[in-house]
Amino acid sequence: MRFATLIFNVYISNKIGSEAVGVFSLVMAVYLFFITIATSGLNIAVTIIVSEKFALNNGKIAIKALRTCIFFSLLLGIISGTLIILFSNFITKNFLHNMVSSKPLFYIAIGLPFIAMSSCINSYFTCIRKAYKNAITQIFEFIIKMVVTIILLKINISKGVEYICISLILADVISEICSFTLIFILYIIDIKIKKLNNVRSFGQRFNILKIALPVAIASYIRSGLSTFKQLIIPKKLEESGLSCNNALSKYGIINGMVMPVITFPTVFINSYSMLLIPEFSTYLAQKNYKAINYISNKIFKFACSFAICVCSIFMFFSNELGLVIYDNIETGYYFKLIAPLIFFMYIDNIIDCILKGLNEQIGVMLCNILDLSITTCFIFFLLPAWGITGYIISIFISELLNFTISLIQLIKYSKIKIRFYDWVLVPLICSLTSYLFISIFHFDFVNIFTNLIYNIFLFVAFYLFVFFIVNKGFRDVS
């Protein structure tokens, strides 16, 4: 699903160009902020309360809490949509460089209530270990989005950047409405099977507010800072001497083209990292700290190995990846430049999920707020002086700071011991050995795509082979 999304996004990026990608990325930054207002931590409340109540065999209270969260999310979605309409002119004038009108923001307002309600129901299915239903709705949503996007772009692509943004936003809103309809039907069927459909009253309002309110306040600040940071980047790049179009183009290349590819492999981590939240919530409710430490160590061993493998691929094959994916050597340069951060980005994502499962979501939010505050200051001062180099430095500062604080929190609350040999040293040995191997036995096909695929396959196969041998030898010695 994520691979199909990546391919489709690459297709769209190549079709509309880096400048339009930059403008659309700014619109999406605004979109994400108002989604934060619409959800307001209610999905986290659903995850924690429903996990705990089902763990204690109290399904009726769990459904009451879910119904309350869905109702609140509907209200907040409407409020969020109203706010984006009221401030639409201000946003387009001050942050979107007048490249688009208020129309894309009006379409965003329509979709916000559906996105908010869907997030609660998705969290419910994750809690009851039926995440496959979320996957079904995501596939359905993607198919609708892809079809509508292609149709609308075919009609509007020649009309300029604004109509391109309208096409992409409208396709997203239509797909979100269709996705909500399907997930709501699956939810109704599920509670009927559980014989909980007769639960009509609302409940757990105090517990919901106790969890969601602090998360919401922290997420407003975090998302607000994140959106502000994204919106000022093109403006600060302009102050370094770049034209408006060039600044938006550079921003579009890094944020809209390079980063989605860099973060794509997290699909293999995200498929289980979100499941860690209800899993660790259950362990915490049962006070099973032995399981928490055992599962954490198991996860980090393989997640670190995976992250270092992916990091190595982007380091060693950066130019080829840039040419094959975007037919652009500049993207390959940025792949190599940002590749060292992959390890920290991927592992930080897992740490955050574990901390949320341990009911430390406020700590995660505060960490993000501190990170965003510091990096926004760096953007203010570095970008006008150093241009795109300053932007890359700010990305490094952001990721490393976030990772360090998150790791300190994890050690504090889970008492987990870092196993440097298992988590870092062994994967690095595997990576360097595999690179030496492909340097000697690499393929040299005429077709660059075929050459890239075969060499990456050879690298990964030898990496896994060395990883298995080293770990087996370590176990035998132990």
Secondary structure, DSSP 8 states (H G I E B T S, - for coil): -HHHHHHHHHHHHHHH-HHHHHHHHHHHHHHHHHHHHHHTTHHHHHHHHHHHHHHTT-HHHHHHHHHHHHHHHHHHHHHHHHHHHHTHHHHHHHTSTTSS-SHHHHHHHHHHHHHHHHHHHHHHHHHTT-HHHHHHHHHHHHHHHHHHHHHHHHHHGGG-HHHHHHHHHHHHHHHHHHHHHHHHHHHHHHHHHTT-TT--S---HHHHHHHHHHHHHHHHHHHHHHHHHHHHHHHHHHHTT--HHHHHHHHIIIIIIIHHHHHGGGHHHHHHHTTHHHHHHHHHHTT-HHHHHHHHHHHHHHHHHHHHHHHHHHHHTHHHHHHHHHS-HHHHHHHHHHGGGHHHHHHHHHHHHHHHHTT-HHHHHHHHHHHHHHHHHHHHHHHHHHTHHHHHHHHHHHHHHHHHHHHHHHHHHH-----HIIIIIHHHHHHHHHHHHHHHH----SSHHHHHHHHHHHHHHHHHHHHHHHHHHHHHH-
